[in-house]
């Protein structure tokens, strides 16, 4: 199967955006681990997903990632909204998915006589498939969330790099160096799969770049949006966080991680010597904005308090936060 090209026109006229999209990264991971579609996922990460994130009830969903057809229904792709940055919201949307919506998307894509065997089998039990897919994605994210958190600073640096290139006329070398399945050359994007009109021209749509914290050969794209197209590519600097992932994983049976999630659990643990937000961000290797967001959530739950000392604001566990930490510190019984 030959590819196609998508004409960008003058780069000076191209509107460029950057999206820190957790769903795109996770889908790339799943394609590598379960689909035999190499994305360069580091071996330790792949092993974690295989060992901890494949409930038996999720097995019926695995063939989705083995399909050589580049098309995936919007309701399953985790990238329906390319600007979404909250994985919890994406998971909520997935868990609210009506199997009838999946059926409608598939049947509108393929006529009865031309439906691939994969989608025919999915429609034979769309409810069971959706349930299996929901469990697989949820379990995989629980394992991969610490990796995503570790990449926070890399995302901030990449967004700054793209922003500078966009306003200084340096977009061409940035596009040429994305190292994605989509290649830039002579004002056009070279696609690995055929494209049909009107999708072979950017027109007045926005080009959204989506760095993927999944692997060293990560690559995905979408060109059918009405107001944008997007290109996924390996997040620069990813090698720097590979060695930190094992330390970021919660120990087996760690109830605090299970209840609060890995980032908020780590924050609560690091409040013994009350830090500032910037000190906490440095200790956890996260961006200040990310730490601030999670601290806001912990404060809203009554687990964290901010106290001012002169010009500094320091973070303290509340009595309620200390009680929760003590309650959930011990491993769960077998």
Buried (B, 14 or more C-beta within 10 A) or exposed (E): EEBBBBEBEEBEEBEBBBBBBBBBBBBBBBBBBBBEBEBBBBEEBBEBBEEBBBEEBBEBBBBBBEBEEBBBBBBBBBBBBBBBEEBEEBBEBBEEBEBEBBBBBBEEBBEEEEBBEBBEEBBEEBEBBBBBBBBBBBBBBBBBBBBBBBBBBBBBBBBEBBEEBBEEEBBBEBBEEBBBBBBBEEBBBBBBBEBEEEBBBBEEBBBBBBBBBBBBBBBBBBBEBEEBBBBBBBBBBBEEBBEEBEEBBBEEEBBBBBEBBBBBBBBBBBBEEBBBBEBBBBEBBBBBEBBBBBBEBBBEBEBBBBEEEEEEEBBBBBEEBBEBBEEBEEEEEE
